[in-house]
């Protein structure tokens, strides 16, 4: 069954991942170019990139006919001392996104947008082992349980106070990345508390097949990210000790349809399983290399349209 799908984008396509990076483009330029590229929505981006001023952001979104489909916590989810900061981010992000113009709810969509997508990040020992399941250190039992407790607290606050669905995003270079960690987090976080945002690019980067992984965890998948991987660059960076975003700066992420991921097979699967809702396309890059972003986004959108999205 084919249900409606809206293709959206995210500030990471403009190189926005670290809000302290002085090279980032202005947030209003990202909104303007997202609309120019034909998107009806985008993600909020990392905490602190778009201002938390509802009136200011609403005016800009309305001017560009855009909706925010998800907020993001992209931070250290492991450390117990981060709990207060994580909950403050949850409060501030959810306060904003629930007061902005609401995205449409489509048939086949389990939970209404906007979502709060949470990703673990900020650990040198894992960043430098991104994509290498055999080399990456794993959390001990106490540290893992502390991360689970932090995620549970975020998800409960978002759900109970704001009615926002948390989606957990396995991310290359974080402590929820590989197949064993995905299996474990799904077992440890109940379905009524949080779902998954699976990302085809991160799954592939971390040696998981997107089609079989989506099928396996389908009952937990609430939201999707699409990206593609340049196989030649990927093989090269897998032979280096390299941080994930340094690999992105080398072009490991490419326009959708020019990489190794089988999107016709993904389209067949999503039609079979009746997915409806939002899919955010991304292409992480160095923010100093955004000159081709509109061409890349156009190429990704054109390929997805030809593939039935």
ChimeraX attribute file (.defattr): number of C-alpha atoms within 10 A of each C-alpha:
attribute: neighborCount
match mode: 1-to-1
recipient: residues
	/A:1	12
	/A:2	17
	/A:3	15
	/A:4	16
	/A:5	16
	/A:6	15
	/A:7	21
	/A:8	24
	/A:9	28
	/A:10	26
	/A:11	24
	/A:12	20
	/A:13	23
	/A:14	28
	/A:15	24
	/A:16	24
	/A:17	21
	/A:18	17
	/A:19	14
	/A:20	10
	/A:21	11
	/A:22	8
	/A:23	14
	/A:24	20
	/A:25	17
	/A:26	12
	/A:27	18
	/A:28	14
	/A:29	11
	/A:30	20
	/A:31	23
	/A:32	16
	/A:33	15
	/A:34	25
	/A:35	19
	/A:36	13
	/A:37	17
	/A:38	16
	/A:39	21
	/A:40	20
	/A:41	25
	/A:42	26
	/A:43	23
	/A:44	26
	/A:45	23
	/A:46	19
	/A:47	20
	/A:48	13
	/A:49	18
	/A:50	19
	/A:51	12
	/A:52	15
	/A:53	9
	/A:54	16
	/A:55	12
	/A:56	11
	/A:57	20
	/A:58	19
	/A:59	12
	/A:60	16
	/A:61	22
	/A:62	12
	/A:63	12
	/A:64	19
	/A:65	14
	/A:66	22
	/A:67	24
	/A:68	27
	/A:69	28
	/A:70	27
	/A:71	26
	/A:72	22
	/A:73	24
	/A:74	21
	/A:75	18
	/A:76	20
	/A:77	27
	/A:78	25
	/A:79	12
	/A:80	14
	/A:81	12
	/A:82	15
	/A:83	20
	/A:84	13
	/A:85	11
	/A:86	20
	/A:87	19
	/A:88	13
	/A:89	17
	/A:90	25
	/A:91	16
	/A:92	13
	/A:93	21
	/A:94	24
	/A:95	17
	/A:96	20
	/A:97	27
	/A:98	18
	/A:99	11
	/A:100	18
	/A:101	17
	/A:102	14
	/A:103	18
	/A:104	14
	/A:105	16
	/A:106	18
	/A:107	14
	/A:108	17
	/A:109	18
	/A:110	18
	/A:111	17
	/A:112	18
	/A:113	25
	/A:114	27
	/A:115	25
	/A:116	28
	/A:117	22
	/A:118	25
	/A:119	23
	/A:120	23
	/A:121	20
	/A:122	15
	/A:123	14
	/A:124	12
	/A:125	16
	/A:126	23
	/A:127	21
	/A:128	21
	/A:129	22
	/A:130	28
	/A:131	28
	/A:132	19
	/A:133	15
	/A:134	8
	/A:135	12
	/A:136	19
	/A:137	12
	/A:138	15
	/A:139	15
	/A:140	9
	/A:141	8
	/A:142	10
	/A:143	14
	/A:144	21
	/A:145	16
	/A:146	19
	/A:147	23
	/A:148	17
	/A:149	18
	/A:150	23
	/A:151	26
	/A:152	18
	/A:153	18
	/A:154	26
	/A:155	28
	/A:156	19
	/A:157	19
	/A:158	24
	/A:159	18
	/A:160	11
	/A:161	12
	/A:162	15
	/A:163	17
	/A:164	25
	/A:165	26
	/A:166	31
	/A:167	25
	/A:168	28
	/A:169	26
	/A:170	25
	/A:171	25
	/A:172	28
	/A:173	27
	/A:174	28
	/A:175	28
	/A:176	26
	/A:177	27
	/A:178	26
	/A:179	16
	/A:180	11
	/A:181	16
	/A:182	20
	/A:183	13
	/A:184	13
	/A:185	19
	/A:186	16
	/A:187	10
	/A:188	14
	/A:189	17
	/A:190	12
	/A:191	13
	/A:192	11
	/A:193	19
	/A:194	27
	/A:195	26
	/A:196	25
	/A:197	23
	/A:198	26
	/A:199	24
	/A:200	25
	/A:201	28
	/A:202	26
	/A:203	22
	/A:204	19
	/A:205	25
	/A:206	19
	/A:207	14
	/A:208	18
	/A:209	16
	/A:210	21
	/A:211	19
	/A:212	12
	/A:213	15
	/A:214	21
	/A:215	14
	/A:216	12
	/A:217	15
	/A:218	16
	/A:219	13
	/A:220	20
	/A:221	20
	/A:222	26
	/A:223	28
	/A:224	19
	/A:225	20
	/A:226	22
	/A:227	23
	/A:228	27
	/A:229	25
	/A:230	18
	/A:231	17
	/A:232	12
	/A:233	16
	/A:234	20
	/A:235	11
	/A:236	12
	/A:237	20
	/A:238	15
	/A:239	8
	/A:240	11
	/A:241	13
	/A:242	15
	/A:243	20
	/A:244	22
	/A:245	20
	/A:246	15
	/A:247	22
	/A:248	20
	/A:249	17
	/A:250	14
	/A:251	21
	/A:252	26
	/A:253	26
	/A:254	25
	/A:255	23
	/A:256	28
	/A:257	22
	/A:258	15
	/A:259	18
	/A:260	16
	/A:261	22
	/A:262	15
	/A:263	23
	/A:264	15
	/A:265	13
	/A:266	18
	/A:267	18
	/A:268	16
	/A:269	17
	/A:270	20
	/A:271	16
	/A:272	11
	/A:273	16
	/A:274	15
	/A:275	26
	/A:276	22
	/A:277	24
	/A:278	28
	/A:279	21
	/A:280	21
	/A:281	26
	/A:282	25
	/A:283	27
	/A:284	23
	/A:285	25
	/A:286	21
	/A:287	20
	/A:288	12
	/A:289	13
	/A:290	15
	/A:291	10
	/A:292	9
	/A:293	19
	/A:294	17
	/A:295	12
	/A:296	18
	/A:297	23
	/A:298	16
	/A:299	17
	/A:300	23
	/A:301	22
	/A:302	14
	/A:303	17
	/A:304	19
	/A:305	11
	/A:306	11
	/A:307	15
	/A:308	12
	/A:309	19
